[in-house]
Amino acid sequence: MAEKKLIPYSVYLPREYHNKLKTLAQSRQASALIRDAISMIVDGSDAFRAGYNKAIREACKIIGDCEEAKTIAVKGRYIDEILTDRVNELEMK
């Protein structure tokens, strides 16, 4: 699966949130947390749908990162692409 290009965006935060994000950044969790929160708000999702769709995206990433799946092709398409497309169909709109 091709990774979507991420575009930087600045946001001003109260010091309290900034400090908490700095702590999360040490374990490399801050950016993903912010992306997930923004996508949930912008997409108008409820907590269940947002969590479910996040799990679908993570499953697709795992499939896309599988080197073995990138080496096997069926009818001209690699298995990672086929599986990623099928799993993406499960995403809730």
Helices and strands as residue ranges (DSSP letters): H 15-26, H 30-43, H 47-65, E 73-74, E 77-78, H 79-88
